[in-house]
Amino acid sequence: MKAKVPPLAHGYLTALRRHLKTAPSSTIKVARSLGVRALSLGMETLDLAKIHEEALAALIVPGAGKATDTLIRRAGAFFAEAITPIEETHRGAREANVQLKGIVETLTLRTRELAASNEELKQEIGRRKAVEDSLRTSETTSSQLLEKSRRMQEELQHLSRRLLSVQEEERKRISRELHDVIAQTLTGINVRLATLKAQSTSSGKEMHRKIAVTQRLVEKSVDIVHRFARDLRPAVLDDLGLIPALRSYVKVYMEQTGLTVVIDAFAGVEQLEGASRTVLYRVMQEALANVAQHAHARRAVIRIRKLRAKVQMEITDNGRGFVVDTAAIAEHSKRLGLLGMRERVEMVGGTFCVESTPGKETTIRVEIPRGNVSAKKTPVKKSGHASLKCP
């Protein structure tokens, strides 16, 4: 614990300084998180009080009059919030002890009653055996239902994976249709309008203006169709490869969000089969979308490197982080993208995990076998609540 106290003391000093300078409502939650961290380190209230006293001595200069009193009161509110998790734990322990004492007394009384009624219980042996047989039958039925539920879960997971594959193929088909048919048709219309515009005489100024307006609308429609096709399925991913597709997406992403994204990838990733490269692209796309919406980050780094028999992709952002709790994530739709990413990766025989802590950077790690992997051979996990945390 001693090795972990200095970082906590430094964090406490930093948080208290920010609390005294800004509105308390914006920093009071930080105090409680510090208390939770102190509790996890095995610290008591007096340990945190000592850290608070040292921080207060470093921040407040004596003799400043009413201003000092105000700062001390605000610092006291910060300290009170910080020790709340520790105090709540102690209060819960005391309440548990009281409840335990009552339970022991009740059990003692119950034991005496059971001893007095021992003779009567002998007469109930037959009935108890019948109940035991009934329980055995119920246990067998429960096991059968559990097995049936497990099979249904596996089937549901298989259908989910199949749905993702079909969805990707449908996106690819629609993207090609938009790009090869609709976009070309609009381009042809635009060319014909340009020809009419060039052939119009000076007496047809109104016609010339209308054609120009129509031409601008067609050009805008072409841009929209191209953007729509790119969002559905980037043609560059199929035509040029994963790395050019990543760079193309990141370029537009940085222009739209203002975030800085760095890509560091080895060229051998292009040797992966098409499904695996698509999975890496979709994971990157979803991960950067989460960074823009939730992380409050300024910078993200995408690293793709070669391992012994795998390709590893890591996406790290310097945002505020979050608690990686699979059950809690499943209850909040804004994090469902993580579960979808894991499902995609498992479809090609890969592994997916997340490293994140509130207040620190977040890393999404994907590892995919370098050989060809069939989605049909991918083992189905027995539980839909497998942890997202990296081992």
C-alpha positions, 0 to 999 in steps of 0.5 A, a space after each residue: 500500500 505504501 508504494 501506492 500512496 504517493 500517487 494518490 496524494 499527488 492526485 488528491 493535491 491536484 484535485 483539491 487545487 482544481 476544486 478550490 479554483 473552480 465551481 465545487 459542483 464540477 469537481 466534487 465527483 472527483 473527490 468521491 472517486 479518490 475516496 473509492 481509490 483510497 478504499 481499494 488501497 486499504 486506507 482508513 479515514 485517518 490516512 486520507 485525513 493526513 493526505 488532506 492535511 498535507 494538501 491543505 498546507 500546500 495550497 492555503 497560506 495562513 493569515 489571509 483572513 476570510 478568504 482562507 476561511 472560505 477555502 478551508 470550508 470548501 476544502 472540508 466539503 471536498 474531504 467530506 465527500 472523499 471519505 464518504 466511501 470509506 465511512 459507508 463501508 465502515 457503517 455497512 460493516 457495523 450494520 452487518 455485525 448487528 445483523 449477524 448477532 441477531 442471526 446467531 441468537 435466532 439460530 441458537 433459539 432455533 437449535 433448541 427448538 429443533 432438539 425439542 422436536 427431534 422425535 416428531 421429525 422422525 415421523 416425517 422421514 417418509 414425507 421427506 423422502 418423497 420430497 427428496 424424490 420430487 427434488 431429484 425429478 425437479 433437478 433433472 428437469 432443470 438440467 434439461 432446461 438449462 441445456 436447452 437454454 444453452 443450445 438456444 443461446 449458441 444458436 442465437 449467437 450463430 444467427 447474430 454472427 450470420 446477420 453481421 456477415 449478411 449485413 456486410 455483404 448487403 452493404 457492399 452490394 448497395 455501395 457498388 450499386 450506388 457507385 456503379 449505377 446511380 452515381 454514373 447516371 447522375 454524372 451522365 445527366 451532369 455531362 448532358 446539362 453541361 453540353 446544353 449549357 454550352 450550346 445555349 445561345 445568348 438569348 436563352 439566358 434564363 435557360 442558361 441559368 436554370 441549367 446551371 442551377 440544375 447542374 449544381 444540384 446534380 453535382 451535389 447529389 453525386 457527392 452525397 451518393 459517393 459519401 453514402 457509398 463510402 459510409 456503407 462500404 468504402 470501395 478503397 478497402 476492396 480496390 486498394 487494401 486496408 491501410 489506404 482505406 484506414 488513411 482515407 477514413 481517418 483523413 475525413 474523420 480528422 476534418 470532421 472532428 478536429 481530433 488527431 489520429 496517427 496510423 502506424 501499420 505494417 504492410 503485411 496486414 494486407 495479406 489477411 483474407 478479406 473478411 479479416 481486413 473488413 473486421 479490422 476496418 469496422 472495429 477502427 470505424 466503431 472505435 473512433 466513433 466512440 472516441 468522438 462521442 464519449 471519450 472527450 479525447 484530443 488524440 488517438 493512435 492506431 497501431 497494427 503490428 505482426 505477432 508470431 502467428 497473429 496480427 494485432 491492432 490497438 486503438 488508444 485514445 487519451 480520453 477520460 476512460 470508463 469502467 470495463 464492466 460487461 454487464 453494465 455495458 450491456 445495459 447502456 446502449 452507448 456502449 453496445 458498440 463494444 459488444 458488436 466489435 467483439 462479435 465481429 472479431 470472434 467471427 474470424 477466430 480473433 480475440 477482442 478486449 478493452 483496457 480502460 480506467 476512469 480518468 486514464 487512456 483507453 486501449 482497444 486490442 484486437 488479435 486475428 490469426 494470420 492464416 485463413 479462418 472460416 467463420 463456421 469453424 470459430 468456437 462459440 462461447 458458452 456465455 454471452 457475458 464473457 469479460 471485455 477486460 484484457 487479461 
